[in-house]
C-alpha cells in the first residue's frame, strides 16, 4: 500500500499543505489565506485559531484531491512556520491570551532599542542576533506586560509561550508536545547559539520566566503524534519541525555548505550555509542555526528585508497603480530605467545590515517626467538592491564567492525581477520548478526523520530547476546602481522619533 507524507507551510499570509508520495513527488497542494490584523500603524497580528482551522482545511483538501488516498495512508507530517511570530497560551486550555504577534510587528521597537543600547553586543555574542522588534523575545515581553494578569499567571506556571509551531504541536497532540526546534528557538533571540539551549542570561535580561519556554529538540525529532479528534481522525507522527526559511533550503534542493539561497515572500530572506562552522558577523548579518540533526548543529549567515512582496501589495492595494501583481513585470519592461527614481521599502524599518527600526519608506528622485512605469520599476529594483547588498556582505564575511543563488517564493515568477537580481549580484539565479519549496521541504524532513529519505542533501536530486538567469550587467554599472540606492537608504533612516 502506498504511503504519503504531508508538508505544512504555515506562512505569513497563507497556510499551504502538500501531499508527497514515496517517490518524493507532489501529488496535491492546497493553500488558504488568513486575515492580517492591523490594530494600529506598525502593529501586525494573526488569529491563532483561524490559522489552526486553516491547517485542518488544507490537509483535508489535499487528501480529497487524490483518488484512492485515505487519511490512513499518511505516514507522517512535517511542519514549517513563519519564524519569529509568537503566541502565549493557557497551559490547561490552549487558549491564547492575545493574538499571535507577527514578525513584521514594530510595537516593541523601543523595548528592542533599549536592550540594544544596554546589552546589544553581549546578546549578539550569545545568540548571534542583535536586539530588534523582529525577534520573538520583545513580543513576549510586551504580552506579559500588557495583557491583564499575564505576568502573574506566567510566574505561577499557568502560561506557555513559543513560536507558532510550538502552539500548533501542542494543539495537534492534545497538549502532549511542548517542544520546538533550534531554527525556531533561534528566531526568538533567547537561545545560546553555542549550546543550542535557552540562555539563562538573556532570559533574565528580558524578564521571561524560563518555565514558559518549550524544550529545544533536534530538527529531525518526532514531536509527538496527532490525536484523532484533532487530525483527520487518525494518529500520525509529527516528524520534524523547522522555520520556513531553512525548510525552503531543504525543499529547494539547496542543502550543503557554501550554498546560497534567497526566499521572496512578504519579505525577503537570504541564507548562506556555513556547515558546522559559526561565523559571527561584524557587518550586520545574523548567525543562525538552520538545523540540528542527531545532536549536531549546522549554521548559516542570514540576511533579511522586511518588505519584498509587501511592496507589490502596496502598489496594488495602497497606491492602486496596478490591478494585478503580474503587471509589475510588464510595466517595468516598458521603460529602459527608472528615470533616476529610487525606492526604499522601509515600511517597517530597515533590516540587514542597518537594523534601523525608525527608518521609513522613501521615493526619491521624482521629477515632472516621472511616470507610473518608473515608480513600479523603482519598487522592483529596490527588492533586488536589498538582496544584492546582503549578498556582498555574505561574500565578504565568508571569504568565498557563491557560484549561483537559488531563489524561491511567489515573486520568482517575475522574470524582470529575477533577471535584474542576477545582474545585481553578478552570478546566475536559479528558480526551482516547484514553487512551494517550504511545504515540500517540510514533507521531505518528515521522510528523513522517519528514515525513508537517506539525507537532506538527497533532495538536490529531486528538486528541478525551471529557469536560470545569467547576469548581463557590467561590474561598473552594478556598483553605481547599488551605491545610488544606498544613498537613498541613508536619507530614509531614523525618520521616526524614539519615545525615550
N, C-alpha and C positions, 0 to 999 in steps of 0.2 A: 504494500500500500504506500502511495506517495506521501511524503511529509513536506510541510511548508513552514516557512519562518515569516514572522511579521516584524517589520521595522516601522517604528513610530517616530516621527519627527514633530515634536511639539515646538513649533516656531513662534516668532513674534507676532505674525499676523494670521497664520494658518496652522492647523494641525493636519499632518499628512501621514497616511499609512500605506505601506506597500506589502504585497504578498509575493514572497520569493520561493521558488521551487528548489529542489535538491541539486539542480544544475546551476543555481545562482542566477536564474533569470527571473525578472519581474513579470508576474502574471496578471497583476491588477494593482491599481493605485487609486486612492481617493483623498480629497482634500476639502477641508471646510474652514471658513474664516471665523474668527471670534471678534467680539466688539473691542475696540480701542476706547478706553475711558480716559477723558481729559478733565479732571476736576478743576484744575487751574492751569494757567500757562506754564509749560515746563514739567507738568505732572503727567505721568502715564501709568495707567493701571489696567489689570485684567481681572475678570471674574474667574477664580479658580474652578468653580463648579461648572461654568459654561465650557471651559476647556476640557474638563474631565468628561462631561457629557459628549463633547465632540470626539474625543478619543474613542468612545464606545461606538459612536455612529460610523466613523470612517473604518474602523476594524470590521464591523458587521457588513459594511458595504463592499469591502474588497473580497470578503468570503462569498458574498452573494453574486459577485461578478463572474466567478469561475465555476462553470457547471461541474457538478460532482464533488466539489470541495465542501467539506463539513468542518465544523469547529473542532471536532476530534482529530482532524488531520494536522492541526497546528502543533509543531514540536516545541517551539519556543518563540519568545518575542524579545526584541531589544528596543530600548528607548533612548532617544537623544532629546535634548531640550534647549531652551533659549539662553542658557548660561546664567547670567547674574540675576535674572528675575527671581524674586524670592517671596516667601509666604511664611506666616506664623499661624499655627492652628492649635485647637484644643486637643489635648492628649487623649481624651476619652471619646470625643465625638468626631474628630477630624474637621470640625467647623473652623474655617479661617477667621481670625479676629479682625481682618481687614482684607481688602482686595490684594492680589499679588501686585507688588510694585515692580515695574518693568525696568530693565537695564537702562533704557533711554532716560528715565525719570531724573530730573535735576533738583528736586526739592532739598536734597541733602548736600548741596554744593558747599554751603558754609561749614557744615559738620566736617566734610572731607578736607576743606581748606585748612581748618583748624588742626586736624590730625596731621596734615602735610607739613604745616609750619612747625608743629611741636615734635613730631616723631617720624616725619616722612622718610628720611633716609634709613632709619632703623627698621621701619615696616618693610621697605623695599628689600633690605638686606635679608629679612626673614622670609618673606613670601614672594619676592620677585615683582611686586606691584607697588606703584605709588598710590597713596590715598586719592580716591576720586569717587564722585557720586555714582559712577558707572558700576562699581562693585557692590556686592550684597551687604557688606558689613554695615555701612552707613544707613542703608534702608532698614535693616533690622533694628538699629539704634533708634531710628525715627519712630518705628511702630511701637517699640517698647515705651517710648516717652510720650507718645501722642494718642495711643489707644487707651481708653479709660481702664485703669486697673491692670494693664498688661504687665508692667514691670513687677508688681507684687505677685501676680499669678505665675509669672516666669520663675521668680525666686522660690515659689512654693512647689515648683515642678509640675505645674498644670499645663504648660505650653511647650510645644515643639517648634523648631524652625528649620528651614532649609530652602534650597532652590526648588524649582517646580518638580524636578524628577523625584526628589525625596518624598514630597507630598503625594505624588501620583503612585509611587511604590507603596506608600503607607495605605492609600485608599484601595488599590488593587488587591492587596494582601489582607485586607481587613484589620490593619494595624499591626501586622506581624513584622513588617520590614520597616526599620528606621535606619536607613543606610544611604550612602552616596559614594560616588567615585572621585578620584583625585582631580579630574578636569573640572568637575562641578565644584568640589571643595575649593579648588584653586581660584575659581571665579569669585569666591566670597571675600577674598583678602584676609582670611583668617587662618590659612594653612601654612605651616612651615614647609618650604619647598625642598628642604634637605631631608627631613624625616618623613614627609608626606603624612603628617598628622597635625591636629589642631595646635596652634601656637598659643600657649598659656599667656605669653607676654602680650601679644596683640589682642587676645580676647579680653585681658584685663584693661588694656588701653581703651577698648570700645565699650566696656561695661556690659558684655553679653554673657549671661550665665552659660557655662560650658555644657551643663547637662541638657540644654536645649538643642544641642547640635548632634547630627547623626554620626554614626560610625563610618569612617572612611575606609572603603574597600578597594580591591583590585577592580579594574575596568571589566575584566572577564569573570567577575564574580556572579554567582546566582543570587539575585536579590529577592529570593522568596518565590512562592508560587501564587498565582492569582486564585482567589476564591470564586467558586462558580457563580454566586449571586452578583459578582462584580464584573465578570468577564466571560461572556458567551456561554455561560452555564458549565464551564469546564475549569480545571486546574491546569495551568500552563506555567512552566518556569520562566521567570523574568531573567533572561540570560544575557546580562550586560547592560550597563548604564554609562552614559557619556554625554558631554555637552555637544552642541550642534556642530561647532567648527571642527573639532577632531573627528567627529562622526563623518563629516563631509570629506575629510582626508582619507578615511578608510574607503568610503563609497566611491570616491573619485579615482581610486587606484593609485594613491599618492604616498602610501606608507614607505618610509625609508629616510635615512639620514641624508641631509643635503637637498631634500625635495621641497619645493616651494609651491604654495597653494594660496589662492585668494577666493573667498566667497562673497558674492554680491547679493545682498538681501536688502532689508530695510537700511542697514548699514553695510559697510564692507570690512572684511576681516582677513588679514594676511598672516600666514604662518610659515616659518622656516624651521624644519626639523633638525635638531642637533643631536639626536640619538640619546645616549646615556650621559652626554656631556652638557652641563649647565653653562650658559653664557649670560652673565649679568650685564645688562646694557648700561652704558653711560650716556646714551643719546635719546632716551625717551621710549625705547621699546620695552615690552614686558617679557619676562621669562616665565614660562608656564610649563606645567606638566600636561602632556597630551594624553597619556595613559600610563597605567601601571599594570603590567602583565606578570602574574605569578610572583609578585613582590618586587619586580624591577621597574623603577620609574623611567620614563622617556620624556625628553624635554623639547621645547621649541622656543624660538623667538617669535613674539606676537606683536602685530600692529593692528590698530582699529581706527575706523572712521564711523562716527555716529550716524552719519547720513549718507546713503547711496540711493537705493530705490525710493527712499523717503523724499528725495528732491524731485524725482519724477512724479510722484504723487502730488507734490506741491504744485508742479507745473500744470497738472491736470485739474486737481480739485481746489487748489488755492488761487492761483492766477488765472486758471481756465484758458491757458494758452494752447492747450491740446485737448482733444476729446478722447484719445486713445493713446496709451503709453507707446504703442508702436510708431506713432508719429515722430517720436524723438529721433529715430534713425533717419527717416526721410527728410525732416526739416534740417537736421544737422548737415546732411549731404547737399542741401540746396545752396549752401554758401561755402566759399573757399576757406573762411576762417571766422572768427568771432568779431571781426572789425574792432579789435582792441578791448573787447569786454572780457572781464574775468569774474568768476563767481566763487564765493567761499561758502560752502554749505554748513555753516556753524549754527544751525538752528538750536542745537542743544549744547553749544560749546564746541571745543576742538579736542579731539583725542590725540593719537600718536602724531608727532612726538611732543606736542605742545602741552597737552593736559591743562587746557585753559577752560575752566567751567564758566567763565564770564565772557567769552567771545560770543559774537552773534553773526548771523548770516550777512553777506555783503555782495552786492553787484557793483562793480566799479569799471570805469572806462566808458560809461554811457555818453553818447553824443546824439545829436538830432538825426544822425544817419543810422542809429541802432534800430534794427528790425527784430521782429519776433524770432526769426530763424537764428539771429546772432545770440539772443538770450538763451534759447534752447540749446544751441551748440555749446555755449559757455558753461551751462549746467552740466552737460555730458562730459565735457573736457575736464571739469573740476573733479569729477569722480575718478578719472584716470590719474590726475595730478596727485590726489591723495595717496593712491596706491603706489605711484612711482616714487614718491617721497619716502614711503615706508621701505620700498624695495631697495633704494640706495642705502638707507641706514642699515638694513639687514646684511647687505653685501659688505659694508664697512665693518660691522661688528663681527661677522663670522669669518671674514678674511677669504671668503670663497665667492665665486660667481656662478649663479644658477644657469643651467643651460636652457631652461624654459620655465614657464609658470603654468600650472593647471588652474583653470577658473571654473567656477560653478555658481549656481544661483539663478534667479529669474532673469537677471539683466544680461546674461551671456548670449541671449538670443539677439541682442542689439549688435549688429555687425559693425556699425560705425564705432561704438564704444570699444569693442574688442580689438579692432584694428588700431585705434588710437592708443589703446592700452599697450599693445605690443610696440608701437612706435615710441611710447614714452619710457618704457623700461629697457628697450633695446634687445630683448630676447623674445623668442616665439611664445605666444599664448595659445594653450591647447584647451579646447572645450569638449568635455566628455559627451558621449551620446545620451546618457541618462542624466536628466536634469535633477531628479530627486536624489542627489548623492547622499544627503544626510540620512533620509529614511532608509535608503539602500545600505548605507554604512551600518546603521543600527541592526538591520537584519543580518548582515554578514558578521557583525560582532556576536550576535546570538548564536550563529552557526559555529563560530570559533570557540565561544565559551562552552558549547556543548560537545566540542571535539569533532565536529563534522567538516570544519574548514581548517586545514593544517596550519596556516599562518595568515596574519592580516596582509602581509606582502603579496599573498597569492591573488588578492583582488586586482592587482595590476594586470593580470592575465584575463580578467573578466571584463573590467571597465574599458570600453572602446572610445577612441577619440573621434568626435564628429567633425570638428573644424580645427585647423591650425593656422594662426595668423602670424605672418612673418613681419618683423619690423622693417619699415621703409624710410624712416626719418633719419636725417643726419644727426650726429652727436651734438654739433653746434646748435642746431635748431631745438633739439630736445632740452639742452641745458638752458637756452634762452627762455623757452616757454615756461619751464619749471621755475626759473628764477623770477619771472614776472608774476607767476601765480603766488609764490611765496611773499612777494612784496604786498600783494593784496591781502594775504593772510595776516601779515603784521598789522594792517590797518583795521582788521576785524577784531583784534584781540582786546581783552579787558574792557569791553564795552559796558557790560552790566556792572553796577556798583555792588561791592560787597556790603553785607549788613553788619559787619563787625570790623 
